[in-house]
Amino acid sequence: MTAAMATKRQILIVDDHPIVRQGLRRMFEAEPDLAVIGEADSEPAAREAIRAKKPDIVVVDLSLERGDGIELVRQMHAEMPELKMLVLSMHDETIYAERLLAAGAMGYIMKQAASDQLLIAVRRVLDGRTYVSETVQRSLDQRAGENSRSETNDPVARLSNREVQILNMIGRGMSSREIAQEFTLSVKTIESHRQTIKH
């Protein structure tokens, strides 16, 4: 690593689309205070890169080549609680943002956001602060005000993280058998999750 790179905040990009990774790399490296030290397209590759490179921040998508962003965030937060992670995803923030924050991410931003907004999010997370959209912040504030109620009216909020992952895979057209292989679970277990999701 060069001396110039050592003074910059180091970013690891985790996304399964090469074009997205390339675009993010160009955007971050155009900034005087940021440097990309690696990329990964799957959960196993991301875990290996995080452990080896020890980035200042990981920018991670939810949908990966192998594995899943929620699981990556949860596992890496348990292993390295100080690791700063920002989720950049096309998936609906009203469904996923609060889950990812609870799992250990420090921010959630939609891929549709403007590039300057993404840079603001990255720097805020690097400074140790949380970044979410105004919509998600309002939702968080509302829930904090209603924390005496144990039941939520949102049916999606009642799903476990694993069930949300399976719902996402069903939405991508994957069969129960394919989902079972992805999670190394039995088809019967996946079918049971599907029934819970339907209810």
C-alpha positions as CSV (number, residue, x, y, z in Angstrom):
1,M,0.0,0.0,0.0
2,T,1.3,3.4,-0.9
3,A,1.7,6.2,1.6
4,A,-1.0,8.2,-0.2
5,M,-3.4,5.3,0.0
6,A,-2.7,4.9,3.7
7,T,-4.0,8.4,4.5
8,K,-7.3,7.7,2.7
9,R,-10.3,6.0,4.1
10,Q,-10.4,2.5,2.7
11,I,-13.5,1.0,1.1
12,L,-14.4,-2.6,0.3
13,I,-17.2,-3.0,-2.3
14,V,-19.5,-6.0,-2.1
15,D,-21.8,-6.4,-5.1
16,D,-22.6,-9.2,-7.6
17,H,-22.7,-6.9,-10.6
18,P,-19.3,-6.1,-12.1
19,I,-20.6,-2.9,-13.8
20,V,-21.9,-1.6,-10.4
21,R,-18.6,-2.4,-8.7
22,Q,-16.7,-0.6,-11.5
23,G,-19.0,2.5,-11.3
24,L,-18.7,2.7,-7.5
25,R,-14.9,2.3,-7.7
26,R,-14.6,5.2,-10.2
27,M,-16.8,7.4,-8.1
28,F,-15.0,6.7,-4.8
29,E,-11.5,6.9,-6.3
30,A,-12.3,10.3,-7.7
31,E,-12.6,11.6,-4.1
32,P,-9.4,12.8,-2.5
33,D,-10.1,11.1,0.9
34,L,-11.4,7.7,-0.3
35,A,-9.7,4.6,-1.8
36,V,-11.1,1.3,-2.9
37,I,-9.0,-1.6,-1.5
38,G,-11.0,-4.5,-2.8
39,E,-14.1,-5.9,-4.3
40,A,-16.2,-9.1,-3.7
41,D,-19.2,-10.6,-5.5
42,S,-20.2,-13.2,-2.9
43,E,-20.7,-13.7,0.8
44,P,-17.7,-16.1,1.2
45,A,-15.4,-13.8,-0.8
46,A,-16.5,-10.7,1.1
47,R,-15.9,-12.4,4.5
48,E,-12.4,-13.4,3.3
49,A,-11.6,-9.9,2.0
50,I,-12.9,-8.1,5.1
51,R,-10.7,-10.3,7.4
52,A,-7.6,-9.9,5.1
53,K,-7.9,-6.2,4.2
54,K,-9.6,-4.7,7.3
55,P,-11.3,-1.9,5.4
56,D,-12.6,1.3,7.1
57,I,-16.0,0.7,5.6
58,V,-17.8,-2.0,3.6
59,V,-20.4,-0.9,1.0
60,V,-22.5,-4.0,0.5
61,D,-25.5,-5.0,-1.6
62,L,-28.2,-7.4,-0.3
63,S,-28.3,-9.7,-3.4
64,L,-25.0,-11.5,-3.9
65,E,-23.6,-14.2,-6.3
66,R,-23.5,-16.7,-3.4
67,G,-25.0,-15.9,0.0
68,D,-26.8,-12.9,1.2
69,G,-26.1,-9.4,2.4
70,I,-28.2,-9.7,5.5
71,E,-26.3,-12.7,6.6
72,L,-23.0,-11.1,5.8
73,V,-23.8,-8.0,7.8
74,R,-25.0,-10.1,10.8
75,Q,-22.0,-12.4,10.8
76,M,-19.4,-9.7,10.3
77,H,-21.0,-7.5,13.0
78,A,-20.9,-10.4,15.4
79,E,-17.2,-11.1,14.6
80,M,-16.0,-7.5,14.2
81,P,-18.5,-5.2,16.0
82,E,-16.4,-2.1,15.2
83,L,-16.7,-2.7,11.4
84,K,-18.6,0.0,9.6
85,M,-21.0,-1.3,7.0
86,L,-23.3,0.7,4.6
87,V,-25.9,-1.2,2.7
88,L,-26.5,0.0,-0.9
89,S,-29.4,-1.8,-2.5
90,M,-32.2,-1.7,-5.0
91,H,-34.5,-3.5,-2.4
92,D,-37.3,-1.5,-0.7
93,E,-35.8,0.3,2.2
94,T,-39.1,0.2,4.1
95,I,-38.8,-3.6,4.3
96,Y,-35.0,-4.0,4.7
97,A,-33.5,-0.9,6.3
98,E,-34.5,-1.5,9.9
99,R,-33.6,-5.2,9.7
100,L,-30.1,-4.3,8.4
101,L,-29.6,-1.7,11.1
102,A,-30.6,-4.2,13.7
103,A,-28.2,-6.8,12.2
104,G,-25.3,-4.4,12.5
105,A,-25.2,-2.1,9.5
106,M,-24.8,1.7,10.2
107,G,-26.6,2.8,7.1
108,Y,-28.9,1.9,4.3
109,I,-29.2,3.8,0.9
110,M,-31.1,2.9,-2.2
111,K,-29.2,2.5,-5.5
112,Q,-31.5,5.1,-7.0
113,A,-30.0,7.8,-4.8
114,A,-27.8,10.4,-6.4
115,S,-24.0,9.9,-6.2
116,D,-23.5,12.9,-4.0
117,Q,-26.0,11.4,-1.5
118,L,-24.1,8.1,-1.5
119,L,-20.8,10.0,-0.7
120,I,-22.6,11.8,2.2
121,A,-23.8,8.4,3.4
122,V,-20.3,6.9,3.2
123,R,-18.7,9.8,5.1
124,R,-21.4,9.8,7.7
125,V,-20.9,6.1,8.5
126,L,-17.1,6.6,8.5
127,D,-17.7,9.3,11.1
128,G,-19.5,6.7,13.2
129,R,-23.0,8.1,12.6
130,T,-26.1,6.3,11.2
131,Y,-27.4,7.1,7.7
132,V,-30.9,6.4,6.5
133,S,-33.4,8.3,4.3
134,E,-35.9,10.7,5.9
135,T,-38.6,8.1,5.2
136,V,-36.8,5.4,7.2
137,Q,-35.9,7.9,10.0
138,R,-39.6,8.8,10.4
139,S,-40.5,5.2,10.6
140,L,-37.8,4.6,13.2
141,D,-39.0,7.6,15.2
142,Q,-42.6,6.4,15.0
143,R,-41.6,2.9,16.2
144,A,-39.6,4.4,19.1
145,G,-42.7,6.3,20.1
146,E,-44.8,3.1,20.0
147,N,-42.3,0.8,21.7
148,S,-44.8,-0.1,24.4
149,R,-46.8,-2.0,21.8
150,S,-45.4,-5.5,21.3
151,E,-47.3,-6.4,18.1
152,T,-46.7,-4.6,14.9
153,N,-49.4,-4.1,12.2
154,D,-46.8,-4.6,9.4
155,P,-47.0,-8.3,8.4
156,V,-43.5,-8.1,6.8
157,A,-42.0,-6.9,10.0
158,R,-43.2,-10.1,11.7
159,L,-41.1,-12.3,9.3
160,S,-37.7,-13.5,10.5
161,N,-34.6,-12.4,8.6
162,R,-34.4,-15.9,7.1
163,E,-38.0,-15.6,5.9
164,V,-37.4,-12.2,4.3
165,Q,-34.3,-13.8,2.6
166,I,-36.5,-16.6,1.3
167,L,-39.2,-14.2,0.2
168,N,-36.6,-12.2,-1.8
169,M,-35.5,-15.5,-3.5
170,I,-39.0,-16.5,-4.3
171,G,-39.5,-13.0,-5.9
172,R,-36.4,-13.8,-8.0
173,G,-38.1,-16.9,-9.3
174,M,-36.1,-19.5,-7.4
175,S,-37.7,-22.9,-6.6
176,S,-37.8,-24.4,-3.1
177,R,-35.1,-26.8,-4.1
178,E,-32.8,-24.0,-5.3
179,I,-33.3,-22.0,-2.1
180,A,-32.6,-25.1,0.0
181,Q,-29.3,-25.6,-1.8
182,E,-28.4,-21.9,-1.3
183,F,-28.9,-22.2,2.4
184,T,-27.9,-25.9,2.8
185,L,-31.3,-26.7,4.3
186,S,-33.9,-29.3,3.5
187,V,-36.6,-28.6,0.9
188,K,-39.1,-29.5,3.7
189,T,-37.7,-26.6,5.9
190,I,-38.0,-24.2,3.0
191,E,-41.6,-25.3,2.4
192,S,-42.3,-24.7,6.0
193,H,-40.9,-21.1,5.7
194,R,-43.0,-20.6,2.6
195,Q,-46.1,-21.5,4.5
196,T,-45.2,-19.0,7.3
197,I,-44.6,-16.3,4.6
198,K,-48.0,-17.0,3.0
199,H,-49.8,-16.7,6.4
